[in-house]
């Protein structure tokens, strides 16, 4: 999945410096947070920009943890690929359109629940 999203093959990624494909302004932050995670000092998820093979930039949320695999030290990384602003706006607009009738109904129910008559009845 990672190879499909990034455009790189396993062969292209193996043996390369891990920060090479990180957006230059994010490299130091990623390095510092990764070191803290690997030392067990932090379990923080952090966001950075990854440069894909086609030079497109994708936003990534990542959390890493040290593990032992086949009796060797290794790193387990969990990545969430964040949608671009355009994709996010399309998705949000669609969700908003589909949930608008429910929002109106929910507001009506809430307004009835907190009407002065209902508040008085709760106090008695």
N, C-alpha and C positions, 0 to 999 in steps of 0.2 A: 504494500500500500504506500509506504514512504517513497519508494522508488517511483511509483506511478505519479504521485503528487509532485515530487521534486524534479522529475525528469532525468535523474541520474540513475545509472545502473549500479548494482552491487560492486562490480569491478571498478567503476569510477570513484566510488566512495571509500572502499577499503584502502587503508594506508594513507589517506589524506588527512591533513590537519583539520580537526573538527571545527575550528572557527573560520575556516576559509569561506564557507558559504553563509556566514552570518553577516548581516548588514554591518558595515564598518563602525557606525556610531553605536551599535549594540554589543560589540565584541567584548569590551572590558567588563561590562555589566554581566553578560552571560558567563564569562570566565569566573568572575568573583562568586556569583550565585552557585555555579556548578561545583566549585571547590568547597563551598560551605555545605552543600548537600552531600557531597561525597565524604566529607569529614564527620557527617552526622550532626552538624551544628544548625542545620536548617532543613525544613521540609517544604519550603516555600515553592509555589508554582510561579513561574516568571514568564513574561511575554517578550518576544523579540521578533525581528524580521529576518527571514531566510531568503537567500537569493537562489531562485530556481535556475536550472540549466539554461532556460530561454531568457534569463536576466529579469524575469518577472519577480516581484517581491511578494512573498506570502507571510502573513502574520501567524505566529505559532505561540501557543502556551505550552510550556514544558515543565515537567517535574522529573527529577532523577534521584535514584537511590543506589547505593552500593549493594551488590549481591555477590554470592559465590556461585559459580557455574562450573561444573566439572572440576571441582577443587581449585579453581582459579578465581581471582578477583575479577569482577566484571561490573558493568553499569547497566541498570535497567532504566530506560528513558520512556516516559509516557508523553506523547505529543498530541495536542489538539490543534488542528488547522482551523484558523479563524477565517470566516468569509470576508471578502473584500467589502468595502463600504457600499458599493453598488449592489452586491449580492445580498448584504444584510438589509438594505433599504427595501429591496424587492420582497424579501421574506417577511419583514416586519409589516409592510403594507398589506400583503396577502393575509397574514395572521390577523391584523387589525380589522380588515374587511370581513373576514369570516367570524370574528368574535364580537363584532359590534352589536348585533341583536342581543346576544347574551349579556353584554355590558349594560345595555339599556334595561333589560329585565332585572339584572342584579341591582342597579341603582334604584329601581322602583321598589324592590323588596327591602333594601336597606332603608330607604326613606320611610317606608311604612313601619319598619321595626323601630325607628328612632323618632317617630312622631311624638308630640307632647302627650297624647293620650296613653301611648305605650310606655313612655317613661314614667308617668304617674302610676300606672298599674304595676310597674316593676318595683316602685318604691313602697307600695302598700303591702 
